[in-house]
Amino acid sequence: MSIEEAYNEWAQQYDLNENRTRDLDKIATQETLQKFDFEKVLELGCGTAKNTSFLLEKANQIIGLDFSLEMLKIAREKISHEAVTFKKADLSKNWNIENNFADLITCSLTLEHIKDLDHIFNQAHQKLKDKGLFFISELHPFKQYTGSKARYETEHGSKELEVYTHHLSEYLHEAKKKGFQLLEMEEWFDDPSKRGIPRLISFVFQK
Ligand SMILES: C[S@@+](CC[C@H](N)C(=O)[O-])C[C@H]1O[C@@H](n2cnc3c(N)ncnc32)[C@H](O)[C@@H]1O
């Protein structure tokens, strides 16, 4: 089953099931981005719009891209606002968005499904205004090394999705290649005392 088909199947349960990765990403996104100002936002892999209402507190235009029509359907049911548009798009192809559109691009829990990071950083660089921010929050590669991957339950048992591991160095090399500056990198743990393996890694790059 393709990743797109899997998310179409997962969509109905995505917001409802216990999912520590999804919930921690919401915290990471808000804690990181609340200190920045932004108006035009491009949300990559927006899914069911979990992070969109927070972004809407500051933004005056948000475009959410995702290739799963079922995830987008839930996003559209949750958020109906003139400033927000959800579009079906495959991020591994060229993004049909005006160049220099965004002052913030966000990408949460999506790059583990995309092999070619070079393409993502290239497109992000084109679509960002000068000094624009690129926020990434992903399953930490250390967590992936232990075998952790996106999965959901079906009546036939647990279903694992196709994933790629992007090492820390890969994010940094790809960003540097495009001339992005690293403003912030954080690791997010299940345990507030930061014992154990971090669940998420987040970056804020600036064009
Ligand atoms: C784990 S969900 C994350 C959704 C949302 N960002 C969140 O944090 O809840 C991953 C999303 O990425 C989307 N996705 C994965 N690969 C994609 C691709 N190549 N193009 C567009 N969307 C993709 C999936 O359809 C899914 O909605």
The ligand as an ORCA input file, in Angstrom:
! r2SCAN-3c Opt
* xyz 0 1
  C       2.043     11.960     10.347
  S       1.050     12.959      9.285
  C       1.381     14.563      9.965
  C       0.249     15.513      9.744
  C       0.404     16.855     10.446
  N       1.552     17.594      9.956
  C       0.530     16.626     11.926
  O       1.588     16.965     12.494
  O      -0.405     16.104     12.536
  C       2.005     13.009      7.785
  C       1.267     13.718      6.659
  O       2.167     13.883      5.565
  C       1.457     13.625      4.362
  N       2.459     13.242      3.350
  C       3.381     12.261      3.428
  N       4.116     12.226      2.301
  C       3.648     13.219      1.502
  C       3.988     13.689      0.194
  N       4.966     13.128     -0.529
  N       3.288     14.723     -0.314
  C       2.272     15.280      0.389
  N       1.903     14.889      1.622
  C       2.585     13.862      2.172
  C       0.478     12.524      4.729
  O      -0.589     12.434      3.833
  C       0.063     12.947      6.145
  O      -1.075     13.760      6.137
*
